[in-house]
Amino acid sequence: MLRDITLGQYYPGSSPIHRLDPRVKIIATLLFIVELFIVNNFIGFAICAAAMAICVIVSKVPLSFIMRGLKPIIIILLFTFLLNIFMVDGKVIWTLGPLEVTKEGLITAIFMAIRLILLIIGSSLLTLTTTPIRLTDGIERLLSPFERFGLPAHDIAMMMSIALRFIPTLLEEADKIMKAQQARGADFESGNIMRRAKSLIPILIPLFVSAFRIAQDLAMAMESRCYRGGKGRTRLHEMRFHRKDVISMIVLFVFLAGIIVERMLVESDI
């Protein structure tokens, strides 16, 4: 299960999306998240899903690899789905004892499930097609205009990229600890939820110790290389917008405008 989390991992490739400027991909991800919360009908979600499918095909990242990232959130999806079904008031279509399933609740549950799935896929596609270094540089360049107001753009970008980068590392470390505990007779599969939660305690303590050790090693490595932050720092590859990046930005904002217009048309019909 831990190896199924794809957020923070990078999938090597040379697709058009891999070669895009990281700033374009970061802006595209943010706009896609905004669009997912703008749409409120099946047509809008179908358009967003089609756009995401095109991006996945162009990125040449295997669909099976991307879908692996949905496995760890199945419980969250089911919980959100059931919560919306039974908690939203409206026209009752089915009754189960004191619980009532409403038409509005069912539609809301489906919308939330689709929104969460597309959100995970879109966020994963950003890290899968962007190396940690380029992701850091992209975030820093996007935040650099706010430095005049005292915002430490480089420090924020570095912290965010390190956090994303070490998600797979910590998951791999947790997987090793679990296998070591299972080799000693630990059981993480049987029993009720409370028993399974208690069985994770022997994993959390060594995982925290390992996380602090990794953080200390990283700090010592940065200090030994005389790392002093972003001021005066040079880069091997300077980022520049190319023609494909400008065209991609235009397409992104045209798509955003189309989503807004689609919602306005649907609401006007209602």
Secondary structure, 3 states (H helix, E strand, C coil): CHHHCCCCCCCCCCCCCCCCCHHHHHHHHHHHHHHHHHCCCHHHHHHHHHHHHHHHHHHCCCHHHHHHHHHHHHHHHHHHHHHHHHHCCCCEEEEECCEEEEHHHHHHHHHHHHHHHHHHHHHHHHHHCCCHHHHHHHHHHHHHHHHHHCCCHHHHHHHHHHHHHHHHHHHHHHHHHHHHHHHCCCCCCCCCHHHHHHHCHHHHHHHHHHHHHHHHHHHHHHHHCCCCCCCCCCCCCCCCCCHHHHHHHHHHHHHHHHHHHHHHHHHHHC
